[in-house]
Amino acid sequence: MKLITILTCFSLVLALWQSAAAAQAKVGAAAPDFSLKDQYDKETKLSQLRGGAVLLVYGDSDGSNFFQNWFAAVRQKFPPDRVKLIPIINFGGGVPFFMKGNISGRFQGKTADGQPKTAKLMDWDGLIAKQYGATAKVTNVYLIDSHGALQFSGAGKGVGQETDGLMQALDRVLNH
């Protein structure tokens, strides 16, 4: 009887895992909507950003080290009014609720010129990784067009030729 129960549980877990994997966003399809708060507790919904190109720049604690490489590659070719860059930190569900305020506070403050630090969306539960798929320890980038369709998905450190595919996709999206 225990073996049947174990096999039933295993089958259920496998089915849920396969379902979640199949549900991940596909290039060319509608980008899954989400709602996340930044370190200042301001909520952002992906659907509210429609109307222009949006680049979600996503990473865990290791992957976030490479955000600036991707930002620099995009900004070198495209001005800020052409592409909205949205940094998102993946905490993957590993933060106890009572620590979230402390962690958010580490991302607050002012830059050297007195401006508030750039807003970073806090993905406490790894929602984006579940919806879009994500590679650990590198930055993940997801380009969404003005109609809300996912046009590019990639991952890496943002160096060398790693950004070429993104640049080509941005050209297509912005110059169609």
Residue pairs with C-beta under 8 A, 6 or more apart in sequence:
20 130
23 131
24 130
24 131
24 132
24 133
25 31
25 32
25 131
25 132
25 133
25 142
25 150
25 153
26 150
27 150
27 151
27 152
27 153
28 149
28 150
28 151
29 149
29 150
30 148
30 149
30 150
31 46
31 132
31 142
31 144
31 148
31 149
31 150
32 46
32 131
32 132
33 45
33 46
33 47
33 148
34 45
34 46
34 127
34 128
34 131
35 43
35 44
35 45
35 46
36 43
36 44
36 88
36 121
36 122
36 123
36 127
36 128
37 43
37 44
37 121
37 122
38 44
38 119
38 120
38 121
38 122
39 104
39 105
39 107
39 108
39 117
39 119
39 120
39 122
40 104
40 108
40 116
40 119
41 104
42 119
44 86
44 119
44 121
46 54
46 56
46 144
46 148
47 148
49 84
49 86
49 144
50 146
50 147
50 148
51 146
52 82
52 83
52 84
52 146
53 82
53 83
53 84
53 143
53 144
53 145
53 146
53 170
53 173
53 174
54 83
54 84
54 86
54 143
54 144
55 70
55 74
55 83
55 84
55 85
55 86
55 141
55 142
55 143
55 144
55 166
55 170
56 86
56 88
56 128
56 132
56 140
56 141
56 142
56 144
57 67
57 70
57 71
57 85
57 86
57 87
57 88
57 139
57 140
57 141
58 87
58 88
58 90
58 123
58 128
58 129
58 132
58 134
58 139
58 140
58 141
58 142
59 65
59 66
59 67
59 88
59 89
59 90
59 138
59 139
59 140
60 89
60 90
60 91
60 92
60 134
60 136
60 137
61 89
62 136
62 137
62 138
63 90
63 135
63 136
63 137
63 138
63 139
63 140
63 155
64 87
64 89
64 139
66 138
66 139
66 156
66 157
66 158
66 159
67 87
67 139
67 158
68 158
69 139
69 157
69 158
69 159
69 163
70 139
70 141
70 158
70 163
70 166
71 85
72 158
73 158
73 163
73 166
73 167
74 83
74 85
74 163
74 166
74 167
74 170
75 85
77 167
77 170
78 170
78 174
82 174
83 170
83 174
86 121
87 118
87 119
87 120
87 121
88 120
88 121
88 122
88 123
88 128
89 107
89 120
89 121
89 122
89 123
90 123
90 126
90 128
90 129
90 134
91 103
91 122
91 123
91 124
91 125
91 126
92 123
92 125
92 126
92 129
93 124
93 125
93 126
95 103
95 124
100 122
100 124
103 122
104 122
107 117
107 120
107 122
108 116
108 117
109 116
109 117
110 116
110 117
111 117
123 129
126 134
128 134
132 140
132 142
132 150
132 153
133 140
133 153
134 140
134 155
135 155
138 155
138 156
138 157
139 155
139 156
139 157
139 158
140 153
140 154
140 155
141 152
141 153
141 154
141 155
141 166
142 150
142 152
142 153
143 150
143 151
143 152
143 153
143 166
143 169
143 170
143 173
144 150
144 151
145 151
145 173
146 173
151 169
151 172
151 173
152 165
152 166
152 169
152 170
154 162
154 165
154 166
156 162
156 163
